[in-house]
Amino acid sequence: MLEAFRCELHAVADFYDQRLVGDLGPLGFRRTSELGRLLPCLPALVAAGILNPGRSRFLDLGCGDGRVNVLMSYLAQVSVGVELEDWLLDDYTSLREQLDASLESKGLHAVPQNVDLFCGDATEWATHDAIRRATGIAFDEVDIFYTFLTAHEAFSTLIAARGKPGCAFLVYGMDRIFPRYEGLDFIESLSPLGEVLAVYRKPWR
């Protein structure tokens, strides 16, 4: 499936990476994942059995404008995102419209209709209950959790306590210093992928 959507994945990465954000302003700190750096990590995740194309359920715990969800929509069964700040999430629709037009002009497949984004606090269980009611996907049915470096410790605690055995936790923005999280295994053989992504996994037992 990676090869089948190779052109689409690169087009999505190029589109969003021309619209990177990294600043501190009156509305707070905002920074976005570079999809061009995330994209080369995907084959290793597939080879390691962490990403199962077409079957994995993906949850971005701080999705911003939803760009990682859009990228993963081509590879996941469902691509769900949560964002605390509604003003960040508001950018999703306008960017999707521009991206959809760009993909169509290039004769590429449209973004799959499996992206669901929610405004809420991903550290609060009520948010995940709302996601379950809307999508049918419970927290303990998610295969891959993703976050930018922000709030990673709080998310790791939630995943260790309530994620399913074998689920993965991907943390974007790490390079040489890798924290250890109680209840999750650090996958040293995979980290850092692309010099940006640290990979953790909840033990099967």
Residue pairs with C-beta under 8 A, 6 or more apart in sequence:
1 53
1 54
1 74
1 75
2 9
2 42
2 43
2 46
2 53
2 75
5 74
5 75
5 109
7 106
7 108
8 74
8 103
8 108
8 109
9 39
9 42
9 71
9 74
10 39
11 102
11 103
11 106
11 108
12 35
12 67
12 70
12 71
12 74
12 99
12 103
12 111
13 35
13 36
13 38
13 39
13 71
14 36
15 98
15 99
15 102
16 32
16 35
16 67
16 70
16 71
16 95
16 99
17 34
17 35
17 36
19 95
20 32
20 34
21 30
21 31
21 32
21 64
22 30
22 31
22 32
23 29
23 30
23 31
27 85
27 87
28 85
29 150
30 64
30 88
31 148
31 150
32 64
32 65
32 67
32 148
33 67
33 68
33 148
33 172
33 173
34 196
35 67
35 68
35 71
37 194
37 195
37 196
38 68
38 71
38 172
38 194
38 196
38 197
39 71
40 193
40 194
41 193
41 194
41 196
41 197
42 51
42 75
44 190
44 193
45 51
45 168
45 170
45 190
45 193
45 199
46 52
46 53
48 187
48 190
48 199
50 143
50 144
50 168
50 199
50 201
51 75
51 144
52 143
53 75
53 76
54 75
54 76
54 77
55 77
55 143
56 75
56 76
56 77
56 143
56 144
57 76
57 77
57 78
57 80
57 137
57 141
57 142
57 143
57 144
58 69
58 72
58 76
58 78
58 79
58 80
58 142
58 143
58 144
58 146
59 80
59 81
59 82
59 131
59 139
59 142
59 144
59 145
59 146
60 66
60 68
60 69
60 72
60 79
60 80
60 81
60 82
60 146
60 147
61 82
61 122
61 145
61 146
61 147
61 151
61 155
62 82
62 83
62 84
62 122
62 147
62 148
62 150
62 151
63 69
63 81
63 82
63 83
63 89
63 117
64 83
64 88
64 89
64 91
64 148
65 88
65 89
65 91
65 92
65 95
66 81
66 83
66 89
66 92
66 95
66 96
66 115
66 117
67 95
68 81
68 146
69 79
69 80
69 81
69 115
69 117
70 79
70 96
70 99
70 111
70 115
72 79
72 146
73 79
73 111
73 112
73 114
73 115
74 109
74 111
74 112
76 114
76 144
77 114
78 114
78 116
78 135
78 137
79 112
79 114
79 115
79 116
80 115
80 116
80 117
80 118
80 131
80 135
80 137
80 142
81 115
81 116
81 117
81 118
82 117
82 118
82 119
82 120
82 121
82 122
82 127
82 131
83 89
83 117
83 118
83 119
83 120
84 119
84 120
84 121
84 122
85 119
86 119
89 117
89 119
92 117
96 111
99 111
100 110
100 111
103 109
103 110
103 111
104 110
116 131
116 134
116 135
118 127
118 130
118 131
118 134
120 126
120 127
120 130
121 127
122 128
122 151
122 155
122 158
123 151
123 154
123 155
123 158
128 138
128 139
131 137
131 139
132 138
132 139
139 158
139 162
139 163
140 162
140 163
140 164
141 164
142 163
142 164
142 167
143 164
143 166
143 167
143 168
144 167
144 168
144 170
145 155
145 159
145 163
145 167
145 168
145 169
145 170
146 169
146 170
146 171
146 172
147 155
147 169
147 170
147 171
147 172
148 171
148 172
148 173
149 171
149 172
149 173
149 174
152 171
152 179
153 179
153 181
155 169
156 169
156 181
156 182
156 183
156 184
156 200
157 181
157 182
157 183
159 167
159 169
159 183
159 184
159 202
160 181
160 182
160 183
160 184
160 202
161 183
163 169
163 202
164 202
165 202
165 203
165 204
165 205
166 201
166 202
166 203
166 204
167 201
167 202
168 199
168 200
168 201
168 202
169 181
169 184
169 199
169 200
169 201
169 202
170 197
170 198
170 199
170 200
171 197
171 198
171 200
172 196
172 197
173 196
174 191
174 192
174 196
174 197
174 198
175 192
175 195
175 196
178 186
178 191
178 192
178 198
180 186
181 200
183 202
183 203
184 200
184 201
184 202
184 203
185 200
185 201
185 202
185 203
186 198
186 199
186 200
187 199
187 200
187 201
190 199
191 197
191 198
191 199
192 198
193 199
